[in-house]
Each structure stands twice: as structure tokens, then as C-alpha cells.
Amino acid sequence: MGNELDEKLEGLLDKYTELLLGESTDELKQDVKQWVIYSHIAKSMPPLAKHYNETYPEAKEEIKHTIQRIKQLNEAHRANKDR
């Protein structure tokens, strides 16, 4: 796209990552982006996600690790925020 919308969506992703995890780095934003895309597809088109998981089992494992990492970082961020 390379336009104003890209910049605004990038800013939205940056803020979302920061609010979710307590910081926003390029690596964390990439993880969040992958998690958001995969989660949306899995919820809106479960057969497609199932096909993807069967076709690419190694990618399925990678996304599982990414989701677990995000969950752990979010829990740690919330715990620190409550102090």
C-alpha cells in the first residue's frame, strides 16, 4: 500500500503492542501481527486454519510458541502494572 493508511495502521499496531505487552519493539510487533492474523483467520474460517495447520505443521508449532510468548509477556505486564 505504501500510503497514509499504512502509517496509521503501523501506529495502531505499535500502540496495541505497547498496551498489550508494556513495550513495542519491531520483534514484538511482528509477533503480535502474526498472532492477530492467525487468530482472526482461525476464528472466522476454522477450516482454512485447520488446512494450514495440517499443511504446515512446523508453522503451527511456531505460531503456538508465539501465542504462548505473547500470553506470558502480557501476564507479566499486567502483574507489573498492578504493583
Secondary structure, 3 states (H helix, E strand, C coil): CCCHHHHHHHHHHHHHHHHHHCCCCHHHHHHHHHHHHHHHHHHHCHHHHHHHHHHCHHHHHHHHHHHHHHHHHHHHHHHHHCC
